Amino acid sequence: MRKIGEYILLILACSQAAWSQSTVPTQMVVTMGHHYGNEPPLLTANDLIVMQNHQPLTITGLTPLRGERAGLELFILVDNCSSCEVGSKFDELRRFITAQPSTTSVGVAYIQDGQLQVALHPTQNRTQAIKALSPPGGSKPSNPYDALADLIKGWKQGSSRRAVLMISTGLDPAQVDLQPPETKSTEAAIQAAERAKVTIYAIYHPSADYATTNFSKLNEGQVQLAHVAYETGGEAYFAGPGPLLSLGPFLTDINEHLANQYLLEFLANRGDSQEELQEVEVKSKVPDVDLMIPDKIVIAGNSATGQK
């Protein structure tokens, strides 16, 4: 007969095997949002709590995305129906590109009549990126979110984190009533970004005829931009229905976000399907620190490994 101790070891071994099959290593990019103080604190794994379905998860790593791990691919996506003129605002964008660290590759793309046009794939050549950047040439208002989804789906996956800076009116002319803020096209763009681990930053800038456009329609565009940005762990920027006086403060804020991102690694609970988008909650134990994360991330399911 086996001794009691042997049975206990057997039970523990079986429990460990079952636990390892029910969890899967998962990653997400976590951004430190607004903080209070002169310098943002450097977070450690002990500073965070990760929850899935109200259950705490095991954190296996938290890596600051800086130094050798700072690699970033950043697409600037400009909607040609925006009236972002050739003057100071595009000078600010050029300075924004020039100021990016050497670990950042910059790409440039446009939305023309709702269609995506990639002018330059991400490169570390600042001269090429600035040359590819041009003010909106004008186009009829059209759904910008299909083009955003196309950009993400056609973006070759690499080892670097990825982000999009989108300048647009946010308006989908085909959308009659924005109740609720989710639309088919915005949800498709959000899911594409969440699956590809792409963070969206959005700057609202209206078309030239904004003064004669119904204010509620302009507000709908802002709501949709904010929805896409926040759901992917990014942020949206606007100040009323009119053109922005300057992009500078918003570009500075985006730079600060990008400089304070972490790769969070943890063991998530598997789903039933091959893979699915699931909500995971991340909280900071550090006072006065806000964290920005995507609303959902891809978590592998049991069928992905043939498990039952």
PAMIVO-227201 format. One record per atom (N, C-alpha, C): residue in three letters; x, z negated, y negated. Coordinates in steps of 0.05 Angstrom, whole numbers, plus 32768, in hexadecimal, padded with zeros to 4 digits. Example, Ala and Ser with C-alpha at 12.3 -4.5 7.8 and 13.67 -1.06 7.14 Angstrom:
BEGIN
ALA81087F648072;ALA80F67F64805A;ALA81087F648042;SER81017F72802D;SER81117F718015;SER81027F637FFF;
This chain:
BEGIN
MET801180008018;MET800080008000;MET801280007FE7;ARG8007800E7FD3;ARG8016800F7FBA;ARG80137FF57FAB;LYS80277FEE7F9D;LYS80267FD67F8C;LYS80167FDC7F73;ILE800C7FC77F66;ILE7FFC7FCB7F4E;ILE800B7FD97F38;GLY80257FD37F36;GLY80367FDF7F22;GLY80387FFD7F25;GLU803880077F3E;GLU803A80237F43;GLU802080317F3B;TYR800980247F40;TYR7FF0802F7F37;TYR7FEE80317F18;ILE7FF9801C7F0C;ILE7FF8801C7EEE;ILE800980337EE3;LEU802180387EEF;LEU8032804E7EE7;LEU802580697EEC;LEU8017806B7F03;LEU800980847F09;LEU7FF380897EF5;ILE7FE480757EEE;ILE7FCE80787EDB;ILE7FD980807EC0;LEU7FEF80737EB8;LEU7FFB807A7E9E;LEU800580977E9E;ALA801180A07EB4;ALA801B80BB7EB6;ALA800480CF7EB4;CYS7FEE80C97EC2;CYS7FD780DB7EC1;CYS7FCB80DC7EA5;SER7FCA80C57E98;SER7FBF80C37E7D;SER7FD080D37E69;GLN7FEB80D17E6D;GLN7FFD80DF7E5B;GLN7FFA80FD7E5F;ALA7FF781067E78;ALA7FF381237E7E;ALA7FD9812D7E72;ALA7FC4811D7E75;ALA7FAA81267E69;ALA7FAB81267E4B;TRP7FBA81137E3F;TRP7FBC81127E22;TRP7FCB812A7E18;SER7FE181317E26;SER7FF281487E1D;SER7FE381627E1F;GLN7FD081647E33;GLN7FC1817D7E35;GLN7FAA817E7E21;SER7FA281677E16;SER7F8B81677E03;SER7F95816A7DE6;THR7FAF81697DE2;THR7FB9816C7DC7;THR7FCC81847DC6;VAL7FD0818E7DAD;VAL7FE181A67DAA;VAL7FF181A37D90;PRO800B81A97D90;PRO801B81A87D77;PRO800F81BB7D62;THR800B81B17D4A;THR7FFE81C07D35;THR800D81BC7D1B;GLN800D81D07D09;GLN801A81CE7CEF;GLN800781D57CD9;MET800D81CB7CC2;MET7FFF81D37CA9;MET801181CE7C91;VAL800D81DD7C7C;VAL801C81D97C63;VAL800B81C67C52;VAL801881B07C49;VAL800B819C7C38;VAL8019819E7C1D;THR8008819F7C08;THR801281A17BED;THR800D81877BDE;MET8021817C7BD1;MET801C81657BBF;MET8010816F7BA6;GLY7FF881667BA0;GLY7FEA816F7B88;GLY7FF2815E7B70;HIS7FDF81547B62;HIS7FE681457B4A;HIS7FF0812A7B52;HIS800481217B44;HIS801081077B48;HIS801580FA7B2D;TYR801A80E17B2D;TYR801E80D37B14;TYR803980C67B14;GLY804980CD7B00;GLY806580C37AFE;GLY807780DA7AF6;ASN809080D37AF1;ASN80A380E77AE7;ASN80AB80FB7AFD;GLU80B080F17B15;GLU80B881027B2B;GLU80A580FF7B43;PRO809E81147B50;PRO808C81117B68;PRO809B81037B7E;PRO808F80F17B8C;PRO809D80E37BA2;PRO80A280F67BB9;LEU80B780EF7BC8;LEU80BD80FE7BE1;LEU80AE80F17BF8;LEU809B80FF7C03;LEU808B80F47C18;LEU809980F47C33;THR809280E17C44;THR809C80E07C60;THR808380DF7C72;ALA808880E37C8C;ALA807280E37C9F;ALA806280C97C9F;ASN807080B37C99;ASN806280997C98;ASN805080967C80;ASP805180A97C6D;ASP804180A87C55;ASP802680B57C59;LEU802280C37C70;LEU800A80D37C74;LEU7FF980C97C8B;ILE7FDF80CE7C8A;ILE7FCC80CA7C9F;ILE7FBE80E47CA5;VAL7FBE80EC7CBE;VAL7FB181057CC6;VAL7F9980FE7CD8;MET7F82810A7CD2;MET7F6A81037CE2;MET7F5C811D7CEA;GLN7F51811D7D02;GLN7F4181337D0D;GLN7F2881277D1A;ASN7F11812F7D0F;ASN7EF881237D19;ASN7EF981047D18;HIS7F0480FB7D02;HIS7F0580DE7CFC;HIS7F1880CF7D0E;GLN7F2980DD7D1E;GLN7F3C80D17D2F;GLN7F5880D67D25;PRO7F6980C17D24;PRO7F8580C57D1A;PRO7F9580D57D2E;LEU7FA680E67D23;LEU7FB780F77D33;LEU7FD480EE7D30;THR7FE580F57D44;THR800180EE7D43;THR801081037D33;ILE801E80F97D1E;ILE802F810A7D0D;ILE804B810C7D1B;THR805481257D1F;THR806E81297D2C;THR808481327D18;GLY807C81397D00;GLY809181417CEC;GLY808581477CD1;LEU809581427CBC;LEU808D814A7CA1;LEU80A681537C93;THR80A8816D7C8E;THR80C081797C83;THR80BC81837C67;PRO80CA817A7C53;PRO80C881857C38;PRO80D181A27C38;LEU80C081B37C2C;LEU80C781D07C2C;LEU80D781D57C13;ARG80F081CE7C15;ARG810381D17BFF;ARG811F81D57C0B;GLY813281DD7BFA;GLY814D81E27C05;GLY814C81F87C19;GLU815881F37C30;GLU815982087C45;GLU813E820E7C51;ARG812A81FC7C4D;ARG810F82017C57;ARG80FC820B7C42;ALA810682147C2C;ALA80F5821B7C15;ALA80EB82387C16;GLY80F182477C2B;GLY80E982637C2C;GLY80CB82677C26;LEU80C5827A7C14;LEU80AA827F7C0B;LEU80A6829D7C06;GLU809082A87C0F;GLU808882C37C08;GLU806F82C07BF6;LEU807182CB7BDE;LEU805C82C87BC9;LEU805382E37BC0;PHE803A82E97BC5;PHE802E83027BBB;PHE801F82FD7BA1;ILE8024830D7B8C;ILE8015830D7B74;ILE800083237B76;LEU7FE7831C7B76;LEU7FD0832F7B7A;LEU7FC083307B61;VAL7FC183477B54;VAL7FB3834B7B3A;VAL7F9B835D7B3D;ASP7F8483547B34;ASP7F6C83637B35;ASP7F6B83757B1C;ASN7F6A838F7B20;ASN7F6C83A27B0A;ASN7F5483A27AF7;CYS7F3E83947AFF;CYS7F2883937AEC;CYS7F2A837B7AD9;SER7F3F836B7ADD;SER7F4583567ACA;SER7F5083627AB1;SER7F4D83547A9A;SER7F57835E7A81;SER7F7183507A79;CYS7F8083487A8D;CYS7F9A833B7A88;CYS7FAD834F7A7B;GLU7FAF834E7A61;GLU7FBD83637A52;GLU7FDB83637A56;VAL7FE883787A4B;VAL8004837C7A4F;VAL801683697A40;GLY800B835A7A2D;GLY801B83497A1C;GLY802783317A28;SER8022831A7A1B;SER803083017A23;SER802A82F87A3F;LYS801282FD7A49;LYS800B82F37A63;LYS801C82FF7A79;PHE802183197A77;PHE803283257A8B;PHE804F831F7A87;ASP805783187A6E;ASP8072830D7A6A;ASP807582F37A79;GLU805F82E37A78;GLU805F82C97A86;GLU806282CD7AA4;LEU805482E17AAF;LEU805682E77ACB;LEU807282F17AD3;ARG807E83007AC2;ARG809A83097AC7;ARG80AD82F27AC7;ARG80A982DF7AB4;ARG80BA82C77AB4;ARG80B582B67ACD;PHE809C82B57AD5;PHE809582A77AEE;PHE80A482B27B06;ILE80A582CC7B08;ILE80B382D97B1E;ILE80D182D37B1D;THR80DC82D67B05;THR80F982D17B01;THR810182B57B07;ALA80EF82A27B02;ALA80F582867B05;ALA80F2827C7B22;GLN80E8828E7B34;GLN80E582857B50;GLN810182807B5C;PRO8103826C7B6E;PRO811C82667B7B;PRO8125827D7B8D;SER813E827E7B93;SER814982947BA3;SER813C82967BBF;THR813082807BC8;THR8123827F7BE3;THR8107828B7BE3;THR80FE82947BCB;THR80E382A07BC9;THR80E582BE7BC7;SER80D582CB7BD8;SER80D282E87BD7;SER80B782EE7BC9;VAL80B783017BB6;VAL809F83077BA7;VAL809583237BAD;GLY807B83267BB2;GLY806E83407BB6;GLY805983447BA0;VAL8052835D7B9C;VAL803E83637B87;VAL802983767B92;ALA8010836F7B8D;ALA7FFA83807B97;ALA7FE383817B82;TYR7FD283957B85;TYR7FBC83987B72;TYR7FA2839D7B80;ILE7F8C83977B72;ILE7F71839D7B7C;ILE7F6683B37B6A;GLN7F6383CB7B74;GLN7F5983E17B65;GLN7F3E83EA7B71;ASP7F2983E67B61;ASP7F0E83ED7B6B;ASP7F0883E07B86;GLY7F1183C87B89;GLY7F0C83B97BA1;GLY7F1F83BE7BB8;GLN7F3183D17BB4;GLN7F4483D97BC9;GLN7F6083CC7BC4;LEU7F6C83C47BDA;LEU7F8783B87BD7;LEU7F9C83CE7BD4;GLN7FAE83CA7BC1;GLN7FC583DB7BBD;GLN7FDE83CA7BBB;VAL7FEF83CC7BCF;VAL800883BC7BD0;VAL801E83CC7BC2;ALA802783C27BAB;ALA803C83CF7B9C;ALA805883C87BA7;LEU805B83AF7BB1;LEU807683A77BBA;LEU807283907BCE;HIS807D83937BE5;HIS807D837D7BF9;HIS809183687BF0;PRO808D834F7BFA;PRO809E83397BF0;PRO80BC833F7BF3;THR80CA833B7BDC;THR80E683407BDB;THR80F3832B7BC9;GLN810D83267BCE;GLN811B83137BBC;GLN812883227BA5;ASN8123833B7BA3;ASN812E834B7B8C;ASN811B83477B75;ARG812383377B62;ARG811283317B4B;ARG810D834A7B39;THR8121835B7B37;THR811E83737B26;THR810883857B32;GLN810883897B4C;GLN80F383997B58;GLN80D7838D7B55;ALA80D583727B58;ALA80BC83657B55;ALA80B183687B39;ILE80C283647B25;ILE80B983677B09;ILE80B183847B03;LYS80C183977B0E;LYS80BA83B37B09;LYS809F83BA7B16;ALA809983AE7B2C;ALA807F83B47B39;ALA806783A77B2B;LEU806D83947B1A;LEU805783867B0C;LEU804F83957AF3;SER8035839C7AF2;SER802B83AA7ADA;SER800F839F7AD4;PRO800783A07ABA;PRO7FED83957AB3;PRO7FD783A57ABF;PRO7FBF839A7AC2;PRO7FA883A87ACE;PRO7FA283C27ABF;GLY7F9F83D77ACF;GLY7F9983F17AC3;GLY7F7C83F57ABE;GLY7F6C83E27AC7;GLY7F4F83E57AC3;GLY7F4283F17ADC;SER7F2C83E67AE4;SER7F1C83F17AFA;SER7F0183E47AF9;LYS7EEE83F07B07;LYS7ED383E47B07;LYS7ED483CA7B17;PRO7EC483B67B0F;PRO7EC3839D7B1D;PRO7EBB83A27B3B;SER7EC983947B4D;SER7EC383987B69;SER7ECC837F7B77;ASN7EC2837C7B90;ASN7EC883647B9F;ASN7EE683617BA4;PRO7EF3834C7B99;PRO7F1083487B9D;PRO7F17833B7BB7;TYR7F04832F7BC5;TYR7F0B831E7BDC;TYR7F10832E7BF5;ASP7F0483467BF7;ASP7F0A83577C0E;ASP7F2783607C0C;ALA7F3083667BF3;ALA7F4C836F7BEF;ALA7F5F83587BF5;LEU7F58833F7BEE;LEU7F6883287BF3;LEU7F6B83247C12;ALA7F5583277C20;ALA7F5683247C3D;ALA7F67833A7C49;ASP7F6583527C3F;ASP7F7583687C49;ASP7F9383637C45;LEU7F9A83577C2D;LEU7FB683517C28;LEU7FC1833D7C3C;ILE7FB183287C42;ILE7FBA83147C54;ILE7FBC831F7C71;LYS7FA8832E7C79;LYS7FA983397C94;LYS7FC0834D7C99;GLY7FC8835B7C84;GLY7FDD836E7C87;GLY7FF983637C81;TRP7FFA83497C7B;TRP8013833B7C74;TRP802183337C8D;LYS8039833D7C92;LYS804883387CAA;LYS8050831B7CAA;GLN804A830D7CC0;GLN805182F17CC3;GLN806F82ED7CC6;GLY807A82DB7CB7;GLY809782D47CB9;GLY809A82B67CBB;SER80B282AD7CB7;SER80B882907CBA;SER80B282817CA0;SER80AE82907C8A;SER80AA82827C70;SER808D827B7C6C;ARG808882677C5C;ARG806D82617C54;ARG806482777C41;ARG8049827A7C3D;ARG803F82907C2E;ARG802982877C1A;ALA802982947C03;ALA8015828E7BEE;ALA800E82A77BDF;VAL7FF682A77BD3;VAL7FED82BD7BC2;VAL7FE582B17BA7;LEU7FEF82BE7B91;LEU7FE582B87B76;LEU7FD382CF7B6F;MET7FB982CA7B6D;MET7FA582DE7B68;MET7F9A82DC7B4C;ILE7F9C82F17B3C;ILE7F9182F27B21;ILE7F7983057B22;SER7F6182FA7B1C;SER7F49830A7B20;SER7F3182FE7B10;THR7F1D830D7B0D;THR7F0383037B02;THR7EF582F27B16;GLY7EFB82F77B30;GLY7EED82E97B45;GLY7ED182F37B4B;LEU7EC983087B3C;LEU7EAD83127B3F;LEU7EAA83257B56;ASP7E9583227B64;ASP7E8C83357B78;ASP7E7183417B6E;PRO7E7183597B62;PRO7E5983647B56;PRO7E4183667B6A;ALA7E4783677B84;ALA7E32836A7B97;ALA7E24834F7B9D;GLN7E3183397B94;GLN7E26831F7B99;GLN7E1283197B83;VAL7DF883177B8A;VAL7DE383137B77;VAL7DE082F67B70;ASP7DDF82E47B84;ASP7DDB82C87B7F;ASP7DEF82B77B8F;LEU7DFD82A67B81;LEU7E1282967B8D;LEU7E07827B7B96;GLN7DF7827B7BAB;GLN7DEB82637BB5;GLN7DED82637BD4;PRO7DFE82557BE0;PRO7E1382447BD6;PRO7E2C82547BCE;PRO7E4382487BC7;PRO7E5A82577BBE;PRO7E6682697BD3;GLU7E6182637BED;GLU7E6C82737C02;GLU7E5F828F7C04;THR7E6E82A47C06;THR7E6482BE7C0B;THR7E7382CA7C23;LYS7E6982DF7C2D;LYS7E7582EC7C45;LYS7E9282F37C3F;SER7E9782FF7C27;SER7EB283087C21;SER7EC582F17C1B;THR7EBC82DD7C0D;THR7ECD82C67C07;THR7ED482B77C21;GLU7EC082B47C32;GLU7EC682A67C4C;GLU7ED982B57C5D;ALA7ED782D07C5D;ALA7EEA82E17C6C;ALA7F0682DD7C61;ALA7F0982DD7C47;ALA7F2382D97C3B;ALA7F2F82BE7C41;ILE7F1E82A97C3F;ILE7F26828E7C45;ILE7F30828B7C62;GLN7F2082967C75;GLN7F2882947C91;GLN7F4182A47C97;ALA7F4582BB7C8A;ALA7F5D82CA7C8D;ALA7F7582B97C83;ALA7F7282AC7C6C;ALA7F88829C7C61;ALA7F8D82847C73;GLU7F7882767C7C;GLU7F7C825F7C8D;GLU7F8A82667CA7;ARG7F83827C7CB3;ARG7F8F82847CCC;ARG7FAC828C7CC8;ALA7FB282987CB1;ALA7FCE82A17CAC;ALA7FDF828D7C9D;LYS7FD382757C98;LYS7FE182607C89;LYS7FEB826A7C6E;VAL7FD882777C5F;VAL7FDE82817C44;VAL7FCF82707C30;THR7FDD82667C1C;THR7FD182567C06;THR7FCA82697BEF;ILE7FB282667BE4;ILE7FA982777BCE;ILE7FA882677BB4;TYR7FB582727B9F;TYR7FB382687B84;TYR7FA5827D7B74;ALA7F9182767B65;ALA7F80828A7B56;ALA7F7F82837B39;ILE7F8482977B28;ILE7F8282957B0B;ILE7F6B82A87B03;TYR7F57829C7AF6;TYR7F4082AC7AEC;TYR7F4882BA7AD3;HIS7F4282D47AD2;HIS7F4582E37AB9;HIS7F2F82F87AB9;PRO7F1E82F97AA4;PRO7F07830A7AA4;PRO7F0D83277A9E;SER7EF983387AA3;SER7EFB83547A9B;SER7EF783577A7D;ALA7EFD836E7A73;ALA7EFB83727A56;ALA7EDF836E7A4A;ASP7ECB83737A5B;ASP7EAF83717A51;ASP7EA383557A57;TYR7EB483417A59;TYR7EAA83277A61;TYR7E95831C7A4C;ALA7E9983237A32;ALA7E8883187A1D;ALA7E6B83217A21;THR7E6783387A2E;THR7E4B83427A32;THR7E41833D7A4E;THR7E51832F7A5E;THR7E4983287A7A;THR7E3B830E7A7A;ASN7E27830C7A8B;ASN7E1882F37A8E;ASN7E2B82DC7A94;PHE7E2882C67A85;PHE7E3B82B07A89;PHE7E3982A57AA5;SER7E2182A37AB1;SER7E1F82987ACC;SER7E2E82A97AE0;LYS7E2F82C47ADB;LYS7E3E82D57AED;LYS7E5C82D07AEB;LEU7E6582CC7AD2;LEU7E8282C57ACF;LEU7E8882AA7ADD;ASN7E7682987ADB;ASN7E7A827E7AE8;ASN7E7A82817B06;GLU7E6A82937B11;GLU7E6A82987B2E;GLU7E8682A27B37;GLY7E9282B37B27;GLY7EAC82BD7B2E;GLY7EC182A67B2F;GLN7EBF82947B1C;GLN7ED1827D7B1C;GLN7ECC826B7B34;VAL7EB382677B3B;VAL7EAC82567B52;VAL7EB782627B6C;GLN7EB5827C7B6F;GLN7EBF82897B87;GLN7EDD82887B88;LEU7EEB828C7B72;LEU7F0882897B71;LEU7F11826D7B79;ALA7F0382597B6E;ALA7F09823D7B74;ALA7F0482377B92;HIS7EEE82427B9C;HIS7EE8823E7BB9;HIS7EFE82487BCB;VAL7F0782617BC6;VAL7F1C826D7BD6;VAL7F36825D7BD4;ALA7F3D82557BBB;ALA7F5682477BB7;ALA7F56822C7BC4;TYR7F42821C7BBF;TYR7F4182007BC9;TYR7F3F81FF7BE7;GLU7F3082127BF3;GLU7F2D82117C10;GLU7F4782187C1F;THR7F5982257C11;THR7F72822D7C1E;THR7F89821A7C16;GLY7F8382057C08;GLY7F9881F27C00;GLY7FA581F87BE5;GLY7F9A820B7BD6;GLY7FA582137BBC;GLY7F9582087BA5;GLU7F9682167B8F;GLU7F88820D7B77;GLU7F8082257B66;ALA7F6A82217B57;ALA7F6082367B45;ALA7F62822D7B28;TYR7F6682407B16;TYR7F6B82397AFA;TYR7F59824A7AE8;PHE7F4A823D7AD6;PHE7F3A824C7AC2;PHE7F3482387AAC;ALA7F2E82437A95;ALA7F2782337A7D;ALA7F1182417A6E;GLY7EF8823F7A77;GLY7EE2824C7A6A;GLY7EDF82697A73;PRO7ECB82777A69;PRO7EC582927A72;PRO7ED882A87A66;GLY7EE682A17A51;GLY7EF682B57A43;GLY7F1382B87A4E;PRO7F2282CA7A43;PRO7F3E82CE7A4C;PRO7F4F82B57A46;LEU7F6282B17A57;LEU7F74829A7A53;LEU7F8882A07A3C;LEU7F8D828D7A2C;LEU7FA182907A17;LEU7FBD82937A22;SER7FC282857A38;SER7FDC82867A45;SER7FD982807A63;LEU7FEA828D7A73;LEU7FEC82877A8F;LEU800182727A94;GLY8012826C7A80;GLY8029825B7A84;GLY802482407A91;PRO801182307A86;PRO800C82167A92;PRO800482177AAF;PHE7FF4822B7AB6;PHE7FEB822E7AD1;PHE800182377AE4;LEU801282497ADB;LEU802982527AEB;LEU803C823B7AEF;THR8040822A7ADB;THR805082127ADF;THR804581FF7AF4;ASP802B81FC7AF4;ASP801E81EB7B07;ASP802181F67B23;ILE801E82107B26;ILE8021821D7B41;ILE803E82197B4A;ASN8051821D7B39;ASN806D82187B40;ASN807281FC7B4A;GLU806581E87B3D;GLU806881CD7B45;GLU805C81C87B61;HIS804581D47B66;HIS803981D27B80;HIS804C81DE7B96;LEU805681F57B90;LEU806782037BA4;LEU808181F47BA9;ALA808A81E57B96;ALA80A381D67B99;ALA809E81BB7BA7;ASN808581B47BAC;ASN807F819A7BB9;ASN806C819E7BD0;GLN807581AF7BE3;GLN806681B47BFB;GLN807681AA7C13;TYR806781A47C28;TYR807281997C41;TYR806681A77C59;LEU807681A97C6E;LEU806C81B27C87;LEU8065819A7C98;LEU804C81967C9D;LEU8042817F7CAC;LEU803D81887CC9;GLU804981797CDC;GLU8047817F7CF8;GLU803981677D06;PHE8026816D7D17;PHE801781577D24;PHE800A81627D3E;LEU8000814F7D4E;LEU7FF381567D67;LEU7FD481567D62;ALA7FC8816D7D63;ALA7FAB816F7D5F;ALA7F9C81707D79;ASN7F8381687D78;ASN7F7281697D90;ASN7F6981867D95;ARG7F6C818F7DAD;ARG7F6581AA7DB4;ARG7F4681AE7DB2;GLY7F3F81C77DAB;GLY7F2381CE7DAD;GLY7F1C81DB7DC8;ASP7F0481E47DCB;ASP7EFC81F07DE4;ASP7F02820E7DE6;SER7F03821B7DD0;SER7F0882387DD0;SER7F26823D7DCF;GLN7F2D82577DCF;GLN7F4A825E7DCF;GLN7F5882547DB6;GLU7F4C82587D9F;GLU7F56824D7D86;GLU7F3F824D7D73;GLU7F3F82397D61;GLU7F2982377D4E;GLU7F3282297D35;LEU7F24822F7D1F;LEU7F2982227D06;LEU7F1B82077D06;GLN7F2B81F27D01;GLN7F2081D77D01;GLN7F2981C87CE9;GLU7F1981B57CE0;GLU7F2081A47CCA;GLU7F33818E7CD2;VAL7F47818A7CC3;VAL7F5A81737CC7;VAL7F5E81667CAB;GLU7F5B814C7CAB;GLU7F5D813D7C92;GLU7F7981317C8F;VAL7F8581337C78;VAL7FA081277C73;VAL7F9E81167C5A;LYS7FA680FD7C5D;LYS7FA580EB7C46;LYS7FC180DF7C41;SER7FC680D87C28;SER7FDF80CC7C21;SER7FDC80AE7C1E;LYS7FEF809F7C28;LYS7FEF80827C25;LYS7FFC807A7C0A;VAL8009808E7BFD;VAL801780897BE4;VAL800280897BCD;PRO800180757BBD;PRO7FED80747BA7;PRO7FF2808B7B93;ASP7FDC80957B88;ASP7FDC80A87B72;ASP7FE980C37B7A;VAL7FE780CA7B94;VAL7FF180E47B9D;VAL7FDA80F37BAA;ASP7FD3810B7BA0;ASP7FBE811B7BAB;ASP7FCB81317BBC;LEU7FBF81357BD4;LEU7FC9814A7BE6;LEU7FB581617BE7;MET7FC181797BE8;MET7FB181917BEA;MET7FB6819E7C05;ILE7FA181A37C15;ILE7FA481AE7C2F;ILE7F8E81C37C33;PRO7F9281D67C46;PRO7F7C81E87C4C;PRO7F6581D97C59;ASP7F4D81E37C54;ASP7F3581D67C5F;ASP7F3581D67C7E;LYS7F3F81ED7C89;LYS7F4081EF7CA6;LYS7F5A81FC7CAE;ILE7F6381F67CC7;ILE7F7B82027CD2;ILE7F75820B7CEE;VAL7F86821D7CF8;VAL7F8382277D14;VAL7F8E82127D27;ILE7F7E820B7D3B;ILE7F8681F87D50;ILE7F8182067D6B;ALA7F9582077D7C;ALA7F9282147D96;ALA7F7F82047DA7;GLY7F7082137DB8;GLY7F5C82077DCA;GLY7F6782077DE6;ASN7F5781FA7DF8;ASN7F5F81F87E14;ASN7F6282137E21;SER7F5182267E1B;SER7F5282407E28;SER7F6B82507E21;ALA7F7982477E0B;ALA7F9182557E02;ALA7FA782527E16;THR7FA6823C7E26;THR7FBB82387E3A;THR7FAF82377E57;GLY7F9682407E59;GLY7F8A82407E73;GLY7F8182257E7D;GLN7F8082117E6B;GLN7F7881F77E73;GLN7F5A81F47E73;LYS7F5081E27E82;LYS7F3381DD7E84;LYS7F2D81C17E7A;
